[in-house]
Amino acid sequence: MTKVVFYRSNGSFYGFEENGHTGYGESGDDVLCAALSAMTMLIVNAIEISYASDVKYDVNEGATRIVVTAKAALPEFEQDECKRFAVSGLFQAYYYQLNDLLEENSDFLDVDVIDRDYQ
């Protein structure tokens, strides 16, 4: 199972952590895992390229752990309100997309949100 925990501060989503393999299919043929990877990279690339913002991205394949965070989603780090909403909106959209996937994949995926300050 893959557990995805989203980070939120004062209502703004600013990152997430993914842990574990989905187990939906065999390694190399797991379409759910491939979907998560593709969506994760879409967010990373959009923040870095489309919004010209720094994104922290750490992959630990041995521990099957990915952490993605972006300060640009938070007012204490980014003055441009439009950029903040755009970056936070990407994380929030991923959260809702994963919740849609949960309807048919709850044996392979778990999604949660924690409220905490940026670390």
C-alpha positions as CSV (number, residue, x, y, z in Angstrom):
1,M,0.0,0.0,0.0
2,T,1.1,3.5,-0.7
3,K,0.3,6.1,1.9
4,V,0.3,9.7,0.8
5,V,0.3,12.4,3.5
6,F,-0.3,16.0,2.4
7,Y,1.2,19.0,4.3
8,R,-1.0,22.0,4.9
9,S,-0.4,25.2,6.8
10,N,-3.1,27.7,7.5
11,G,-5.3,26.2,4.8
12,S,-2.5,26.2,2.1
13,F,-1.2,22.8,0.8
14,Y,2.5,23.0,0.4
15,G,3.7,19.4,-0.1
16,F,3.3,15.7,0.4
17,E,5.1,12.5,1.4
18,E,4.5,9.2,-0.4
19,N,5.5,5.9,1.3
20,G,5.4,2.3,0.2
21,H,4.5,0.4,-3.0
22,T,0.9,0.2,-4.0
23,G,1.0,-3.5,-4.7
24,Y,-1.6,-3.1,-7.4
25,G,0.5,-5.0,-9.9
26,E,3.8,-6.6,-10.5
27,S,6.9,-4.4,-10.4
28,G,7.2,-2.7,-13.7
29,D,3.5,-3.3,-14.6
30,D,1.9,-1.5,-11.7
31,V,-0.4,1.1,-13.4
32,L,-1.4,2.7,-10.1
33,C,2.2,3.2,-9.1
34,A,2.9,4.6,-12.6
35,A,0.0,7.1,-12.2
36,L,1.3,8.3,-8.9
37,S,4.8,8.8,-10.3
38,A,3.5,10.6,-13.3
39,M,1.4,13.0,-11.2
40,T,4.2,13.6,-8.8
41,M,6.6,14.6,-11.6
42,L,3.9,16.8,-13.2
43,I,3.7,18.8,-9.9
44,V,7.5,19.0,-9.5
45,N,7.9,20.2,-13.2
46,A,5.0,22.6,-13.0
47,I,6.3,24.3,-9.9
48,E,9.9,24.5,-11.1
49,I,9.3,25.5,-14.8
50,S,5.8,27.0,-15.0
51,Y,5.9,28.9,-11.8
52,A,9.7,29.4,-11.6
53,S,9.8,28.3,-8.0
54,D,12.0,26.1,-5.9
55,V,10.7,22.7,-5.0
56,K,12.4,20.3,-2.6
57,Y,12.2,16.8,-4.0
58,D,13.7,13.8,-2.3
59,V,13.4,10.2,-3.5
60,N,14.6,7.3,-1.3
61,E,14.0,4.2,-3.5
62,G,15.3,1.9,-0.8
63,A,12.7,3.1,1.7
64,T,10.1,3.7,-1.1
65,R,9.7,7.3,0.1
66,I,9.2,10.5,-1.8
67,V,8.9,13.9,-0.3
68,V,7.9,17.0,-2.3
69,T,7.6,20.5,-0.7
70,A,7.5,24.0,-2.1
71,K,7.8,27.2,0.0
72,A,6.2,29.2,-2.8
73,A,2.8,28.0,-1.6
74,L,3.0,29.9,1.7
75,P,2.7,33.6,2.3
76,E,5.7,33.7,4.7
77,F,8.0,32.7,1.8
78,E,6.2,34.1,-1.3
79,Q,4.8,37.6,-1.7
80,D,3.1,37.0,-5.1
81,E,-0.4,35.9,-4.1
82,C,-1.1,34.5,-7.6
83,K,1.9,32.3,-7.5
84,R,1.1,31.1,-4.0
85,F,-2.4,30.1,-5.0
86,A,-1.1,28.3,-8.2
87,V,1.5,26.3,-6.3
88,S,-0.8,25.4,-3.4
89,G,-3.5,24.6,-6.0
90,L,-1.3,22.0,-7.7
91,F,-0.9,20.2,-4.4
92,Q,-4.5,20.5,-3.6
93,A,-5.5,19.2,-7.0
94,Y,-3.3,16.1,-6.5
95,Y,-5.0,15.6,-3.1
96,Y,-8.4,15.5,-4.7
97,Q,-7.3,13.4,-7.6
98,L,-5.9,10.8,-5.2
99,N,-9.2,10.9,-3.2
100,D,-11.0,10.1,-6.4
101,L,-8.6,7.1,-7.0
102,L,-9.4,5.9,-3.4
103,E,-13.0,5.0,-4.4
104,E,-11.8,2.0,-6.4
105,N,-8.3,1.5,-4.9
106,S,-8.6,1.7,-1.1
107,D,-6.7,-1.6,-0.8
108,F,-3.7,-0.1,-2.4
109,L,-3.8,3.6,-1.5
110,D,-4.3,5.7,1.6
111,V,-4.5,9.5,1.7
112,D,-4.4,11.9,4.6
113,V,-3.7,15.6,5.4
114,I,-1.8,17.0,8.4
115,D,-1.6,20.6,9.4
116,R,1.9,21.7,10.2
117,D,4.3,24.5,9.6
118,Y,6.8,24.3,6.8
119,Q,9.9,22.3,7.8
